[in-house]
Amino acid sequence: MPNKTFFNLPKERQKEIIEISIKEFSNHDFDSSSLNRIITNLKIAKGSFYRYFSNKTDLYIFLIDYTLSKQLAYITNFKPEEEYLDAITLSKKLVIHVLEFDFMYYNYASFLFHACKSEQFKSYLPTNRKEFIAIIDIFQDKKLIRRDLDKNIIIFYIFRNMVLLRDFIVERLNIPEVEFSKGYATYKKHEKSINEITETYCDLLINGIKQK
C-alpha cells in the first residue's frame, strides 16, 4: 500500500499518478509492465516515486483495491425505486452498470482483466473479496439468485464474463479502439444496440440455454 507521503500529495497529483500507472498496467501484464515508463511519464525522479510506493508490486496491489472500489461503487449505484424491479430487469440494470463502467473507465477494466489472469494477485480479486460477496448476499435475499450455488462461481460468472461481453459487443458493433477509448460518448452512441445485446445476455443469464 502507499506510504504516507503519497496521501500527503495534493488530490490532483495522486489522481495523476493513479491514472498514468493504470494506463501502463492496462496495456501490459504485470511482468511486462515498466515502472520506469510510469516514472518517465510522471516526469519525476525515481527516488521520488519510491517515497510513495515501495515497489511495483506495492503499487499494483493498491491499484487493484482502487479500481475495484470504483467499480463496486458504480455498479451498485441503484436508484431506490430500482431495488424493487423484477429479476430480469434488475439483472439487466446490473449488467448495464458493469458495461457502462467498462466503457467509461476503459483502462480500469483492462487493468482488472490483466490482474484477473495473474496467479500472483488472484487473492486480491473479486472472488476473494467480502464486498463482492455482499452483493451476492443482497441478490440472494431478494430471491434473485439461487442460494445453492457457490458464491465465488457466481461472482466469476457475473463479473469476469462482463469483460468478455464488452469485447463481444465491441467486435459485434465493429467499434474501433480509437472510438472505444472515448468512453461514455461511444457508449451513448451505441446504446440501443448495446441494450439489445444485453437483453439477450440477461435472458441467457436468467433462463439458460435449454429449449423452452
LUMSEMI-652702 format. One record per residue: residue in three letters; y, z, x of N, C-alpha, C in turn. Coordinates in steps of 0.1 Angstrom, whole numbers, plus 5000, padded with zeros to 4 digits. Example, Ala and Ser with C-alpha at 12.3 -4.5 7.8 and 13.67 -1.06 7.14 Angstrom:
% residues 2
ALA494350785132495550785123496750785132/SER497850715128498950715137500050795129/
END
This chain:
% residues 212
MET498850005008500050005000501250005009/PRO502449965003503649955011504050095017/ASN504750085028505350205034506650235026/LYS507150355028508250405021509450315023/THR509550255035510650175039510750045030/PHE509649995025509649885016510449915003/PHE510050034997510750074985512150114987/ASN512550134999513950165002514850045002/LEU514149925003514849795002515549774989/PRO516649694988517149654975516049584967/LYS516149594954515149534945515049384947/GLU516149324950516149174952515349134964/ARG515449224975514749194987513249224985/GLN512949324978511549354975510949234968/LYS511649184958511149074950510948944958/GLU511948924968511748804976510548814985/ILE510248934991509148954999507848934991/ILE507848984979506648964970506448824966/GLU507448754962507348614958506848524969/ILE507448534981507148454992505648484997/SER505248604996503948645000502948594990/ILE503248604977502248554967502148404968/LYS503248334971503148184973502248144984/GLU502248214995501348195006499948215002/PHE499648324995498248364991497748274980/SER498648214972498248134961497847994966/ASN498247954978497947824984496747834994/HIS496447954998495347975008494548105004/ASP493248095007492448225006492948325016/PHE492348445016492848545025492648515039/ASP491548455043491248435057492148325063/SER492448215055493248105060494748125058/SER495048225051496548255049497148305062/SER498448295063499048325076500248425073/LEU500048545079501148645079502348595087/ASN502148515097503248465105504048365096/ARG503448285088504148195079505048275069/ILE504448385064505248465055506448525062/ILE506248575074507348635081508448535085/THR507948415089508948305092509748265079/ASN509048255068509748215056510748325051/LEU510448445054511348565051512448575061/LYS512348505072513448505082513748645087/ILE512648715090512748855096511848855109/ALA512148955117511348985129509949045125/LYS508949005132507649055129507549215129/GLY508349275138508349415138508949475125/SER509949405120510549455107509549455096/PHE508649345095507749335085506749455085/TYR506249485097505349595099505849735096/ARG507149735094507749865089507549875074/TYR507249765067506949765053505449775049/PHE504649695056503249695054502449705067/SER501349775067500549805079499949675085/ASN499449585076498749465080498649375068/LYS497949265070497849165059496949215048/THR495949295051495149355040495949445031/ASP496749525038497649625030498549545021/LEU499049435025499949355017499149295006/TYR497949245009497149174999496749264987/ILE496349384990495949484980497149524972/PHE498249544978499549564970499849454960/LEU499649334965499949214956498949204945/ILE497749234947496749234936497249334925/ASP497549454929498049554920499249504912/TYR500149444920501449404914501249294904/THR500449194907500249074898499349114886/LEU498449204888497549244877498449324867/SER499349414872500149494863501149394855/LYS501549294862502449194855501649124844/GLN500449084848499549004838499249094826/LEU498849214829498449314818499549334809/ALA500749364814501949384806502249264797/TYR502049144802502449024795501448994784/ILE500149004787499148964777498949064766/THR499349194769499149294758500449324750/ASN501449234753502749254746502649194732/PHE501949254723501849214709502949274701/LYS503449194691504349254681503549344672/PRO504249444667503549544658502749474647/GLU503349374641502649314630501449224634/GLU501349194647500249104652499049194654/GLU499149324655497949404657497049414646/TYR497449364634496649364622496149234618/LEU496249134627495749004624494148994624/ASP493648894618492148884618491648844632/ALA490348854634489748844647490048714654/ILE489948604646490148464652491648454656/THR492548494648493948484651494348574662/LEU493848694663494248784673493648734687/SER492448684686491848634698492648514704/LYS493048424694493948314698495248364705/LYS495848464699497048524705496848574719/LEU495648644721495348694734495248574744/VAL494448474740494248364749495548294752/ILE496448274742497748214744498548294753/HIS498548424752499348514761498848494776/VAL497548484778497048464791497448324797/LEU497348224788497748094792499248084795/GLU500048144787501548144789501748214803/PHE501148324806501348384818500948294830/ASP499848224829499348134839500348024841/PHE500947974831501947864832503247924838/MET503748034833505048094837504948144851/TYR503848204855503648264868502448194875/TYR502648064877501547984883501048034896/ASN501948074905501548134918500748264916/TYR501148344907500448464904498948444900/ALA498848354891497548314886496648254897/SER497148164905496448104915496048204926/PHE496948304929496648404938495448494933/LEU495548534921494448614915493148534915/PHE493148404913491948324913491348334927/HIS492148314938491648334952491048474954/ALA491748574949491348714951490048734944/CYS489848674932488548694925487348644932/LYS487548544941486448484948486148554961/SER486948654964486748734977485848854975/GLU484748864982483948984982484749104987/GLN485649084996486349195003487249264993/PHE487749194982488749254973488249274959/LYS486949254956486449254943486649384936/SER486649494944486749624938488149654932/TYR489149564935490449584931490749494918/LEU489749424914490049314904489649364890/PRO490049294879489949334865488649404861/THR487549354865486249414860486049554865/ASN486849604875486649734880487949824877/ARG488749774868490049854866490049914852/LYS490450034852490450104839491450044829/GLU492549984834493549924824492949814816/PHE492049734823491449624815490249674807/ILE489549774811488549834803489249894790/ALA490449944791491150004780491449894769/ILE491749774774492049664765490749634756/ILE489649634763488349614756488049724746/ASP488349844750488249964741489049944728/ILE490249894730491149874718490549764709/PHE490049654714489449554706488149594700/GLN487449684706486249734700486549834689/ASP487549914691487950004680488449924668/LYS489049804670489449724659488249644653/LYS487049664659485849594655486049434657/LEU486749404667486849264671485949214682/ILE485349314689484449284699483149374697/ARG482049324699480749404698480749514708/ARG480149624703480049744712478849744721/ASP477849654718476649654725476649564738/LEU477849504741478049424752478649504764/ASP478149464776478749524788480249494789/LYS481049594791482549564791482949484803/ASN482249494814482549414826482349264824/ILE481249244817480949104813481949044804/ILE482449124794483449084785484749044793/ILE485149134802486349114810486248984818/PHE485048964824484848844832484948724822/TYR484348734811484248624801485648584796/ILE486448684794487748654788488748614799/PHE488948694809490048684819489648574830/ARG488448584835488148484846488048344840/ASN487548334828487448204822488848144818/MET489848224817491148174814491748084825/VAL491448114837491848024848491147884847/LEU489847894843489147764842489647694829/LEU490047764819490647694807491947634810/ARG492747704818494047654822493847524830/ASP492947524839492647404847492147284838/PHE491347324829490847224819491947154811/ILE492847244807494047194799494947104808/VAL495147144820495947064829495346924831/GLU494046924833493246794835493246714822/ARG492946784811492846704798494146644794/LEU495246714797496546664793497246584804/ASN496546574815497046494826498446544831/ILE498546674833499746734837499846734853/PRO500746664859500746664874501246794879/GLU500746824891501046964897502546984898/VAL503346884901504846904902505446944889/GLU504846894878505246934864504747074861/PHE503547104864502947234861503747344868/SER504247314880504947414888506247454881/LYS506647374871507947404864507747524854/GLY506547564852506247684844506347664829/TYR507147754823507247764809507747644802/ALA508647564809509147444803508047344801/THR507147344810505947254809505047304797/TYR504947434797504147494786504647454772/LYS505947464770506547434758506447284754/LYS506547204765506447054763505047014757/HIS504047084761502647054757502147154748/GLU502947234742502547354734501547314722/LYS501847204715501047164704499647134708/SER499547054719498147014724497447134730/ILE498147224736497547354742497047434730/ASN497747444719497347524708496047464702/GLU495947334701494747274696493547304704/ILE493747294717492647324726492247474725/THR493247554725493047694724492247734711/GLU492647664700491947684687490447664688/THR490147554695488747514697488047624706/TYR488747664716488147754726487847894719/CYS488847934711488648064704487548054693/ASP487347944687486247924678484947944685/LEU484947884697483747894706483548044710/LEU484648104714484648244718484048334708/ILE484448314695484048404684482648364678/ASN482448234677481248184669480148134678/GLY480448104691479448054700479247904697/ILE478147854703477847704703476747674693/LYS476147774687475047754678475447674666/GLN474547574662474847494650474947584637/LYS476047564630476247644618475247594606/
END
